[in-house]
């Protein structure tokens, strides 16, 4: 795979990854409400889901994945319900200034990570993205070497995108100095998460 092809895929995937959507909104909301670890955990889950779909596409199974309607729908609705539930909890949570807020437990971070994986596996646009992009960028042949290169590109792009969202949200988090402001931000972030969950559930 030549450099021009790699750069073309990186540019196309960057547009896909950086576009406003439920994943990026959730990363920002989780970071503001619970700190960078929470946003990174969700973002990492989304990357794992993306890499799983790339692996399926590499083995010619993306069409099969697209037809697994029942499983994909269950994953999407389950992840959407969890996002809505987290948003409602955040909306009604007692305002705690970030410096005094306890660090998320490992078990909580794993649940957030799993939600990111489930939502991306249940995203019906994911197999369509690969079916449309891969043949035009890398051709019909997608061997193990090319898959590894594309995975490296995807991870690099996602580190930049997720890192950028977490960094900006982290700076906004530092402005939370009083319980009154925290309550307002919690409700705004909770509303965003509920909206993201509804948007995910409504995707066809």
Rosetta blueprint (number, residue, H / E / L):
1 X L
2 X L
3 X H
4 X H
5 X H
6 X H
7 X H
8 X H
9 X H
10 X H
11 X H
12 X H
13 X H
14 X H
15 X H
16 X H
17 X H
18 X H
19 X L
20 X L
21 X L
22 X H
23 X H
24 X H
25 X H
26 X H
27 X H
28 X H
29 X H
30 X H
31 X H
32 X H
33 X H
34 X H
35 X L
36 X H
37 X H
38 X H
39 X H
40 X H
41 X H
42 X H
43 X H
44 X H
45 X H
46 X H
47 X H
48 X H
49 X H
50 X H
51 X H
52 X H
53 X H
54 X H
55 X H
56 X H
57 X H
58 X H
59 X L
60 X L
61 X L
62 X H
63 X H
64 X H
65 X H
66 X H
67 X H
68 X L
69 X H
70 X H
71 X H
72 X H
73 X H
74 X H
75 X H
76 X H
77 X H
78 X H
79 X H
80 X H
81 X H
82 X H
83 X H
84 X H
85 X H
86 X H
87 X H
88 X H
89 X H
90 X H
91 X H
92 X H
93 X L
94 X L
95 X L
96 X L
97 X L
98 X H
99 X H
100 X H
101 X L
102 X L
103 X L
104 X L
105 X L
106 X H
107 X H
108 X H
109 X H
110 X H
111 X H
112 X H
113 X H
114 X H
115 X H
116 X H
117 X H
118 X H
119 X H
120 X H
121 X H
122 X L
123 X L
124 X H
125 X H
126 X H
127 X H
128 X H
129 X H
130 X H
131 X H
132 X H
133 X H
134 X H
135 X H
136 X H
137 X H
138 X L
139 X L
140 X L
141 X L
142 X L
143 X L
144 X H
145 X H
146 X H
147 X H
148 X H
149 X H
150 X H
151 X H
152 X H
153 X H
154 X H
155 X H
156 X H
157 X H
158 X H
159 X H
160 X H
161 X H
162 X H
163 X H
164 X H
165 X H
166 X H
167 X H
168 X H
169 X H
170 X H
171 X H
172 X H
173 X H
174 X L
175 X L
176 X L
177 X L
178 X L
179 X H
180 X H
181 X H
182 X H
183 X H
184 X H
185 X H
186 X H
187 X H
188 X H
189 X H
190 X H
191 X H
192 X H
193 X H
194 X H
195 X H
196 X H
197 X H
198 X H
199 X H
200 X H
201 X H
202 X H
203 X L
204 X L
